[in-house]
Amino acid sequence: MRKKFKFLTVCIIFIIILGFGKAYNVYGYTKKTNVLEDNSQTSYAKDKTPSADNTLKIYDYAKLIPDDKEKEIYNMIKKFISKYNMDMAIVTINENPKSSSMGYADDFYDYNDFGVGVNKNGLLFLIDMDNRKMWISTTGKAIEIYNDKRIDAILDYTYDKISKKDYSGCAEQFIKYATYFAKKGRNGGDTIISTSKMIKSSLICSSIATAIFIIIGVCSHRKPQKNREASKYISKPLKLTEQTDQFLDKHVSQTRRVESSSSSGESSGSSTHSGSSGTSHGGGGRSF
């Protein structure tokens, strides 16, 4: 029995180590393979991204914004950049060679070198006519300012315009509410939720849970079983001679139900992911 218990203990330790290894990629050969794959994916993604002058700020490839409106929108963007020290770009497309609107927005921002400072602070608004989707991509400081809840709020206001095919009005709404939240700044209760960190945590938790399950199984197997047969404890059979029902008391309990109310604050997290370039992005989108 001791040998069996030692063997199970070794198995548990191995499972935990394996979980940590997968979560933090401590195996050398895996890293080498991923480097080659990542380089290939990055090169492919860059080739599929149109080259653009990052000073123009408006890239109306789908021809949705009239020329007179484009000048007004450009001036709004320049004012935003100057005041809040974050970059901004608006892109419209008819065809999307990428796998998603998110991928196009992130890659357009990264490979055309948008962003202010070393953290590439800024945001990009994409109108993807191919997938019928709007997407907001955030980078650097913009990830902290534009949390998931604020991204949804901006999409609410822009959807009202794009659903009426008012594309220039949609772009103006985006700038208007991006400015509004930039003025408010980051909410103190916000957290940044990294997708890669969530995967690592789940691997570790699953390893620990498996180990605990095995330990409980071993302990319950070793524990002496209680005898549940009444015949082992009663030497003579019990004979029931009379049966009556007697009402003793009535008791009614009442519990007050309190409805939970949602918080009126803006505290929310910012979900992040890595683009093909390796840069961390936040953001969100909506179909129209």
C-alpha positions in Angstrom: 0.0 0.0 0.0 2.9 2.4 0.8 4.5 1.7 -2.6 1.2 2.5 -4.3 0.8 5.7 -2.3 4.3 6.8 -3.2 3.7 6.1 -6.9 0.5 8.3 -6.8 2.4 11.1 -5.0 5.0 11.1 -7.8 2.3 11.2 -10.4 0.7 14.2 -8.7 4.0 16.1 -8.6 4.5 15.3 -12.3 1.1 16.6 -13.2 1.7 19.9 -11.3 5.1 20.3 -12.9 3.7 19.6 -16.4 1.0 22.2 -15.8 3.5 24.9 -14.9 5.7 23.9 -17.8 2.9 24.3 -20.3 1.7 27.6 -18.8 5.1 29.3 -18.7 6.7 27.5 -21.7 9.8 26.3 -19.9 10.6 23.7 -22.6 13.4 24.9 -24.9 12.4 23.0 -28.0 8.8 24.4 -27.9 10.2 28.0 -27.9 12.4 27.3 -30.9 9.5 25.9 -32.9 7.2 28.8 -32.0 9.8 31.4 -33.0 9.8 30.0 -36.6 6.0 29.8 -36.7 5.7 33.3 -35.3 8.1 34.8 -37.8 6.3 33.1 -40.7 2.9 34.4 -39.4 4.2 37.9 -38.9 5.6 38.0 -42.4 2.4 36.8 -43.9 0.3 39.3 -41.9 2.6 42.2 -42.8 2.3 41.3 -46.5 -1.5 41.3 -46.3 -1.5 44.7 -44.6 -1.7 47.8 -46.9 1.1 50.3 -46.5 -0.1 53.7 -45.5 1.2 57.2 -44.6 0.5 57.4 -40.9 0.2 61.2 -41.0 -3.0 61.1 -43.0 -5.2 59.6 -40.2 -8.2 58.9 -42.5 -8.0 56.0 -44.9 -11.3 55.8 -46.7 -10.6 52.8 -49.0 -14.3 52.1 -49.2 -15.2 55.6 -50.3 -17.8 56.1 -47.6 -16.9 59.6 -46.5 -17.4 62.7 -48.7 -14.4 64.9 -49.3 -15.8 67.9 -47.5 -16.6 65.8 -44.4 -13.2 64.1 -44.5 -11.5 67.5 -43.9 -13.7 68.2 -40.9 -13.0 64.7 -39.5 -9.3 65.1 -40.0 -9.3 68.4 -38.0 -11.2 66.7 -35.2 -8.6 63.9 -35.1 -5.6 66.3 -35.1 -7.2 68.1 -32.2 -7.7 64.9 -30.3 -4.0 63.8 -30.8 -2.7 67.2 -29.8 -4.8 67.4 -26.6 -4.6 63.8 -25.3 -1.2 62.7 -26.6 -2.7 59.6 -28.2 -2.8 58.7 -31.9 -6.0 58.1 -33.8 -6.9 56.7 -37.2 -10.1 55.9 -39.1 -10.1 53.2 -41.8 -12.9 52.0 -44.1 -12.5 48.9 -46.4 -14.6 47.0 -48.9 -12.5 43.9 -48.9 -10.8 42.3 -45.9 -7.9 39.9 -46.7 -7.5 39.1 -43.0 -9.2 36.4 -41.0 -11.1 39.0 -39.0 -11.9 42.7 -38.5 -9.8 42.7 -35.3 -6.8 41.3 -37.1 -7.0 43.9 -39.9 -7.4 46.8 -37.4 -4.5 45.6 -35.2 -2.2 44.9 -38.1 -2.9 48.2 -39.9 -2.1 50.1 -36.7 1.1 48.1 -36.0 2.7 47.7 -39.4 2.1 51.3 -40.4 3.8 52.5 -37.2 0.9 54.4 -35.6 1.1 55.4 -31.9 2.6 58.0 -29.6 5.6 57.2 -27.5 7.3 53.9 -26.7 4.0 52.3 -25.8 2.4 53.3 -29.1 -0.5 55.0 -27.4 -3.6 55.4 -29.5 -6.7 53.9 -31.1 -8.0 53.0 -34.5 -11.6 52.8 -35.8 -12.3 50.3 -38.6 -15.5 50.1 -40.7 -15.3 46.7 -42.4 -17.9 46.5 -45.2 -16.7 43.0 -46.2 -17.6 41.6 -42.8 -20.2 44.2 -42.0 -18.5 45.0 -38.8 -17.1 48.0 -36.8 -13.9 47.4 -34.8 -12.1 49.6 -32.3 -8.4 48.7 -31.7 -6.6 50.2 -28.7 -2.9 50.3 -27.8 -0.8 51.4 -24.9 -2.4 54.0 -22.7 -5.6 53.8 -24.7 -6.1 50.2 -23.4 -6.4 51.6 -19.9 -8.7 54.5 -20.8 -11.0 52.6 -23.1 -12.1 49.6 -21.0 -14.6 47.1 -22.3 -17.6 49.0 -21.0 -16.5 52.3 -22.6 -15.8 50.5 -25.9 -19.4 49.2 -25.8 -20.7 52.7 -25.1 -18.8 54.1 -28.1 -20.1 51.3 -30.3 -23.7 52.1 -29.2 -23.4 55.7 -30.4 -21.6 54.8 -33.6 -24.1 52.0 -34.4 -27.0 54.5 -34.4 -25.3 56.3 -37.3 -24.0 53.4 -39.3 -27.3 51.6 -39.2 -28.7 54.6 -41.2 -25.7 54.5 -43.6 -24.4 57.8 -42.2 -20.7 56.8 -42.3 -19.3 60.3 -41.8 -21.6 60.8 -38.9 -20.4 57.4 -37.5 -16.8 58.5 -37.7 -17.7 61.8 -36.0 -19.5 60.0 -33.2 -16.5 57.8 -32.7 -14.2 60.8 -32.3 -16.7 62.6 -30.1 -17.0 59.8 -27.5 -13.4 58.8 -27.7 -12.7 62.4 -26.7 -15.3 62.3 -23.9 -13.7 59.2 -22.3 -10.1 60.5 -22.9 -11.1 63.6 -20.9 -12.5 61.5 -18.1 -9.2 59.4 -18.0 -8.7 56.0 -16.6 -11.2 54.7 -14.1 -9.3 53.8 -10.8 -11.2 50.4 -10.4 -10.3 49.1 -13.8 -8.2 46.0 -14.4 -6.5 44.8 -17.6 -7.3 41.1 -18.4 -4.8 39.4 -20.6 -6.0 36.5 -22.6 -2.6 34.7 -22.5 -2.5 35.1 -18.7 -6.0 33.7 -18.4 -4.9 30.6 -20.3 -1.8 30.2 -18.1 -3.9 30.5 -15.0 -6.4 27.9 -16.2 -3.6 25.4 -16.9 -2.2 25.8 -13.5 -5.6 25.6 -11.8 -6.5 22.5 -13.8 -3.3 20.8 -12.7 -3.8 21.6 -9.1 -7.5 20.5 -9.3 -6.4 17.2 -10.8 -3.9 16.7 -8.0 -6.5 17.4 -5.3 -8.9 15.0 -6.9 -6.3 12.2 -6.9 -5.4 12.9 -3.2 -9.1 12.8 -2.2 -9.5 9.6 -4.1 -6.5 8.0 -2.4 -7.5 9.1 1.1 -11.1 7.9 0.7 -9.8 4.5 -0.6 -7.6 4.1 2.5 -10.3 5.1 5.0 -12.0 2.2 6.7 -15.6 1.7 5.5 -18.3 2.0 8.1 -20.7 -1.0 8.4 -24.1 0.1 7.3 -26.0 -3.1 7.9 -28.3 -2.9 10.9 -28.3 -6.6 11.4 -24.6 -6.4 12.6 -25.7 -4.2 15.6 -29.1 -5.6 16.5 -29.1 -9.1 17.9 -32.9 -9.5 17.9 -35.4 -8.4 15.2 -37.4 -5.3 16.0 -41.2 -5.9 15.9 -43.5 -2.9 15.3 -46.8 -3.4 17.2 -48.5 -0.1 16.9 -48.4 3.0 14.6 -50.0 6.4 15.2 -49.7 9.9 13.6 -49.5 12.8 16.1 -49.5 16.5 15.1 -47.0 18.4 17.2 -46.7 21.9 16.0 -46.9 24.3 13.0 -44.1 26.7 12.2 -43.9 29.0 9.2 -40.7 31.0 8.5 -40.5 34.1 6.3 -37.3 35.3 4.6 -37.1 38.8 3.1 -35.8 38.7 -0.4 -33.4 41.5 -1.3 -33.0 42.3 -5.0 -29.4 43.0 -6.0 -28.8 46.3 -7.7 -26.1 46.9 -10.3 -23.4 49.4 -9.5 -23.7 52.8 -11.0 -20.0 53.2 -11.4 -17.9 52.6 -14.5 -15.5 50.1 -13.1 -14.7 47.5 -15.7 -11.8 45.5 -17.1 -10.0 45.9 -20.4 -9.6 42.6 -22.2 -6.4 42.3 -24.2 -4.8 40.1 -26.9 -1.6 40.1 -28.9 -1.6 41.0 -32.6 0.4 39.2 -35.2 3.3 41.7 -34.5 3.3 40.7 -30.9 1.9 44.1 -29.7 -0.8 44.0 -27.0 -4.2 45.4 -28.0 -7.5 46.0 -26.4 -10.8 46.9 -28.1 -14.0 45.5 -29.3 -16.4 45.4 -32.3 -20.0 45.1 -33.4 -21.8 43.9 -36.5 -24.1 46.2 -38.5 
